[in-house]
Amino acid sequence: MEWRQLGYSGFKVPVLSLGTATFGGTNEFFKGFGSSDVAEATRMVDLSLDAGITMFDTADGYSNGTSEEILGKALGSRRDKAIISTKAFFPTGDGPNDTGTSRYHLIRACEASLRRLKTDHLDLYLLHWRGSVPFAETVEAFEALRASGKILAWGVSNLDDAEMQELARVPHGGNCQTDQVLYNLTRRGIEFDLLPRCRKRKMPVMAYSPIEQGRMLGHKTLAEVAKRHDATPAQVALAWLLRQGVIVIPKATVIAHADENLGALGLTLTAADLETLDRAFPPPASPQPLDML
């Protein structure tokens, strides 16, 4: 397992993490484990930890907090072996200053996530979406949480290049550790501006939906490259992302998927493979709007 350093802090995470949006899946987007399937989730978590996948990505909005609850139960006594990354999602609407990204909301949202995850701290806490509150107040809340020991580091999600530059200009905005965005072979827009700028800042990007929720796996080019290596299309897609220097966050709804994801770590794509993939999935030639799901 390779590791990536997050920003200024020296905090390191594995290049391959486990997305847990399917823990407690109750709708089409997050379909997967049901809210009572703690035993299966525990098997998935144990398999991941034993294989060196020690980072688990969740959010308070995944199935209304059920993902966090199940992850907390699944980790159990192995919490000290895990890196938990969760995200502040939507406003709760029950406070006078609750606008989703305000200091008031973020601190309360963090405390609620801590309770659901059964832990006294979050290793990485992300702003899931930009709200109407100025970045300065949002950053102030993150820094207060970090000073209190409730989080070790913070970052953002779904911010484009211009927004990341804006964030960097506010007090302590440079303490942002990562930007978690939609990135895969079919969604390469960040390669024009966001990804190079993050690399220059030595701030790794986290790539969610690395196989486009399975929609890209029937592509004939992926099948062609996979056949060359006796691999699967999913493993090719993940191996390509790992070459980009990002942190990859695939979901897994069954143990077999987790095993398949692990197989990508040992897959080395050749120069010919990369040329084949570039022809089928061309890199951007101009700035692109940030893709989101």
Buried (B, 14 or more C-beta within 10 A) or exposed (E): EEEBBBBBBEBEBBBBBBBBBBBBBBEEEBEBBBBEBBEBBBBBBBBBBEBBBBBBBBBBBBBBBBBBBBBBBBBEEBBEEBBBBBBBBBBEEEEEEBBBBBBBBBBBBBEBBBEBBBBEBBBBBBBBBBBEBEBEBBBBBBBBBBEEEBBBBBBBBBBBBEBBBBBBEBEEBBBBBBBBBBBBBBBBBBBBBBBEBBBEBEBBBBBBBBBBEEEBBEBEBBEBBBEEBEBBBBBBBBBBBBEBBBBBBBBBBBEEBBEBBBBBBEBEBEEEBEEBBEEBBEEEEEEBEBBEE
